[in-house]
Amino acid sequence: MMQRNTFIVVLIFLIFFVISFLTNILGPIIPDIVQSFDLSIGLAGFLPFSFFVAYGIMSIPAGLLVEKYGEKVILLSAFLLAFIGAFLFAIVPSFTVALLSLFIIGIGMAMLQVVINPLLRVSGGESRFAFNSVLGQLFFGGASFLSPMLYSYLVLNVHTGSADFPFTLLDGLVPSDLKWVSLYWVFAVIALLMVLVIAFVRFPKVELQDDERMDVGKSFTELSSNKYVWLFFLGIFAYVGTEQGIANWISQFLQMYHGVDPATQGASVISSFWGLLTVGCFLGLVLLRIFDSRQVLVFFTTGATLSLLAALYGSVEVALYAFPMTGFFASVMYSVIFSLALNSVPQHHGTFSGILCAGIAGGAVVPLIIGGLAELVGLQTAMLFLLVTLGYILSIGIWARPLVKNDTVKSLKDLF
């Protein structure tokens, strides 16, 4: 029994990895999509919109589907959707198909997000849930760090006459002027492999706890009347909008204003952005043992704001370091906002979590707004819209009044 559970914990970490791998690749490839399909910046903003709007649509229904059909069916369905979306775009690479493909993949990723945490709690044991959750985030961050590198590797090797596998295969599948489409063949294979693996795995029965259960009846009605529910929903909306608003436009910005090659240095900067975001999570864990979470949120949000301004108005050398630093300072925002939110209402945490997860749709809206504004005032000025979302996140550190504060240590010996 223990061995089976350990295998499932490892499988869940792999799912964390795949979710991130498919989710955070848009930033590096947006310049290629713009160039390949001759898009305006405004139209390019619809790419992340198509992906992340799926979260807003699917987060709450996915919670209800898990309770009705169970974890295995939802996991299989999610990866099957991811396969269909990636395969569809791989065989018909066009802008219209890209929008449909990203929406289908986004639906699948939203379904996965709902399943994995309760499954991780049961498979790994409640006593190790906090540790395993952090480890899961490490896998998530690692995939975001590695996926831009895979993009660079593929683009630099496809259609170069390489006799190595898989390039001989990809050369026959991918148009020579659309090398980056090779990524979607890789995604399709990964998603199909996950379908096959999950099909043969027996999962433990998950009894949802009260704070994991979704109720769109009485609980939702009660929460809807609490203004703090919607203020924290906007907090998650603003955070994911900020994260994706930066990540999705970094490479395009560096290419437009500094002539940086998106396939090499641009991808490297995005990789560093996600890498530092992951590193910052662990520093944040330590700081949250020492300081009130609201103080940590204010400090990190101020750092992110200053880094963003430096990236937008500094030299190319400054931008190459300042953009990744925005990732470092953004690292603690999601977990702090989420915990402040749940600690601000006494009950219905499962339904509240579903509402908060729907706020991930901010990743759809903010990059779209930046793209639209860029048509009017240029990308550099358009990215100043992120000061609005960062300003809102900063305000949470001021007005939040949690019923339960985070535990802080009284001396260094109690830190760990």
N, C-alpha and C positions, 0 to 999 in steps of 0.2 A: 504493500500500500504506500509506504513511504517513498519507495523508488519511483512509483508511478506519479506521485505528487511532485517529486523533484523534477521529473521529466516535464510535467505540465508547467511548472514554474519557469523552467528554461524556455519552453515553447511560448509562454506569455511574454518573456523578455524579447524573444524573436519577433513577436507580434508588435511590441512597442517599437522595435527597430524598423520593421517594415512600414508601419504607419508613418513614422517620421521620414523614412526614405522616400515615400511617395508624396508626402505632404509638402515638404520643404525644398523640392527641386525646382519649383517654378521660378524663383528669383534668378538663379544662374541662366536659365534658358530663355527668359523673356526677351533679351536683346536679339537672340537668334530667331525667335518667333516673329518679332517686329520686322526684322530684315527679310526673313523667308517669305512672309505673307504680305509684305509691304503695308504694315499697319501703322496707324497713328498711335500716339501714346495713349490717347483716350480709349481707343478700341482695345489696346493691350491690357487696360485696367479691367476689362471684362473677364480676363483669364482667371485671376485669383477670385473674382466675384463668383464665377461659375462653380469653383471648387468649394469655397467656404459658405456660400449660401445654402449648400446642402446640409451643413451642420445645423443652421438655423431651422431648416425644415424637418430634419430627421432626428434630432437629439431626443425629443420627448417621445415621438412614436417608437423609436428604437427601444426605449426603456419598457414600454408596454409590450412590444414584440418579444423581448427576452423573457418576460414573465409568462407569456402564453406558449412560446415554442421552445424555450430553453437555450442555453449558451451555444451548444454545438451547431444547431441549425442556423443561428444568427452569424456565427463565425464563418461557416461555410458560405452562407449567402453573401456576406460582406466581401470575402476574397473572390468569390465568383463575379460579383459586380466589378471589383477592381480589375480582374482579368479581362472582362468584357470591355471595360472602358479603355484600358491600355491597348488591348489588341485592336480595337476599333480604330484608334488613332494611328497605330503603327501601320495598318494596311491602307488607311485613307487619310493621309496627313493634309488637313486643310484647317483653316481657322474655324469654320462652322463646326466641323467634327471635333476640333479641340475643345470647344465650349461644352459640347455634349459629353465628350469623354471625361473631362474634368468634373462635371456634375455627377456622372455615374460613379467615378472613383470616390468623390467626396461623400456620397451617400454611404458607400461601403466603409469608409474611414470613420464616419460618424457612428455607424452601428458597432464598429470595433471598440470605440472609446467607451461605449456604455457597458460592454461585456467584461472588459479585462480586469477592472479593479475588484469587483466582487469575486471573480474567478481566482484572482491572485490571493485574495484574503483566505479563501477556502483551501486552495491548493498548497499554499506555503505556510498556513497557520496564522491565527490572529496575532500571536505573540511576535511574529517576525514580519507582520504586514507593513509597518512603518519602514523598516529596513529594506524590504523588497520593493516598496514603492519608490524609494530613492534610487535603488539599483535599476528599476525600470526606467526612471528618468535619465539615468546615465546611458542606457541603451538607446533611448529616444534621441538624446543629444549627440551620441556617437554617430548615429545614422545621418543626422543633419550635417555633421562635420564631414562625413565621408562621401555623401551623395554628390556634392559639387566636384569632388576629385574624380569620381567615376565619370561624370559628364566630361571633364577635361580629357581624361584618358581615352574615352570613346571617340570624341571629336578629333583628337590628334592622331588616332590610329585607323579609323574607318576610312576606306577609299584611299589608302596610302600605298597599296600594293603589298601589304603585310600578308605573309603566308600562314600566320598563326591563327589558331582557333581562338575566339569565335569570329575574328574579323573577316575571314573568307566567307563565312555564312552571312554576316551582317552586310557585307559589300553587295550581296545579291538581293538583300531585302530592303535596303535603305537607298533612296535617291542620293546621288553624289552631292547635290546642292542642299540636302537636308540631313547632314550627318547626325545632328542632335536627336533625330527621330529614333536612332538606335537605342536611346534610353528607354523608350516605350516598349521596345521588344524585350529588353531586360526586365522591365516592370511586369509585363505580361507573363513571362516565364516564372518570375518570383511568385506572383499571385497564384498561378496555376499549381506550383509546387506546394504552396501553403494549403490550397484546397485539398490536394492529395494527402498531405500529412494529417490534416485535421480530420479527414474522412476516416482514417484508421485509428484515431486516438479515442480512448474512452475517458470522458470527463467526469469528475466527481459532481454529485448533485449539489447545487448551490441554493441554500436557503437564504433569501435576501433578508438582511437586517432592516429595521425600520428606517435607518438613515440611507438605505440603498433602494427602497421601494418607491415606485412612481405612482402617484394618485392624481388624476386630472379632475377629480370630483371635489369633495369638500376641502381637501388640503390645498388644492390649487386656488380655490375661491378665497380661503382664508389668507393665503400668502399674497394674493393679488391686491388685497386691501392694505398691505403693509408697504409704505413708501420706500423703506430701506431695501426691500426685495428688488425693486426696480432700479434703485440707485446702485446696488451692487451688480445687477445685471448689466447696467451701463458701464460699470467698472471692468468687467470681463470683456465686454464689447470693445471698450477703449484699449485695453491691454492687447488683445489679439489683433485689433486694427493697427496698433502701433508696431507690434512685432512684424506683422506681414507688410505693413506699409513701408517699413525700412527694408526688410529682407528682399521684397519683390522689386524694389526700385534701385537698390545699391548698384548692381551691375550696369543697368541702363544709365544711371547718373554718371558713374565713372567713365563710361564710354563716351557720353555726350559732352561732358565738361573737361575731361582730362585725357581722352583718347586711349583709355585702358582697354586692352583686349578682353572681352567678356569670357572667352573660352579658357583663358589661362589665369591672368592676375585677377580679373573680376570674380571668377569662380573661387579663387583662393581667398579673397576678402570675405565672400559670403561664408565659406567654410570656417574662417576664423570667427565670424560673427556668431555662428551656431556653437562653435567650440568654446568660446568665452562665455556664451550664455549658459552652457553646461557647467563650466568651472565655477561661474558665479553662483549657481544653485548650491554648491557645497559650502562656499564661503557664507552664503546666506543662512544655511542651516546653523552654522556656528554663531553668527551675529544674532539670530533669533533666540539663541539660548542666553544671550547677554542683554539685549535691548528689547524694548517694546516693539512689536511688529509694525506699529504705525510710524515709529521713528525710523525704522529700517526702510520702510516704503518711501518716506519723504526724502531720505538721504539718497537712495538709489535712483529715484525719479529725477531728482535734481542733477545727479551725475549723468543720467541718460540725456537730459535736455541740453546740458553743456556740451556733451560729446556730439550730439546731433548738429548743433550749431557750428561746432568746429569742423565737422565733416562736410557740411554744406558750403561753408564760406572760407575754409582753409585751403592751403595748397594741396597738390596731389599727394605729397608725402604725408600731410596731416590727415587727409581723407582716408588714406589706406589704413591708418591706425585708428582713427576716430570712429569710423563705421563699426568695426568689430567691438570697440569699447561700448557702443550703445547696446550691443548684445549682452555684454557683461553686466551693465547696470539694469537691463530689463529682466535679468535672470530671476529675481525673487518676486517680481510683481504678481504673476499669476497665482502662485501658492499663497502669498500674503493676502491678496484680495479675496481669494476663495475661502481661506480660513476665517478671515474677518467677517465675511458674509455669513458662513454657517454658525459662527459664534455670536451672531447678532440676532438670531431668531431661536426660540426655545424648542421648536419641534418641526416636523414635516421636512427633515433635512434631505430625504431622498427626492421629493418633488422639487425642493429648492435647488438641489444639484442639477436636476434636469433643466430648470429655467436658466441657471447660470451657464450650463453647457451650450444652450441655445445662443448665448452671447458670443460664442466663437464665430458667429456670423459677422462679427466686426471685421474679421479677416477678409470678408467679401466686400464690405462697404467702403472701408477707409482707402485701400489701394485704388478702388474705382474712383473715389472722390479726387484722390491725388492725380490720377490719370486724366480726369476731366479738367481739373484746374490747370494741369500742365499744358493742355491745348490752348489755354487763354493767357497764362502768365509765365510759362516755362516750368520745367520740372524742378529746378532749384527752389523757386518761390513756392511752388505747389507743395513741396515737402514740408514747408513751414506749417501746413495744416496739422502735422503731427504734434505741434506745440499745444493744440487744442486738446487732443487725447491725453497727452502727457500731463497737461494742466489738470484735467479731470482726475487722473490717477493720483496726482499729488494731493488734490483736495480730499481724497478718501482718507489719507493719513491724518487729516485735520478733523473731519466731521464724524468719522467712524466711532461708534460707542459700543464695542462688543460686550456682551453679557459675561463672557469668559475671556480673560486676557491670556496671552501665551506665557508659559512658564519661563522664568529667567533665573539664572543661577546667582547665588549670593557671593560665591568665591570661585576662583579658577579650578580648584580641586573638584568642584561639582559640575564642571563644564561638560564632561563626557560621562 
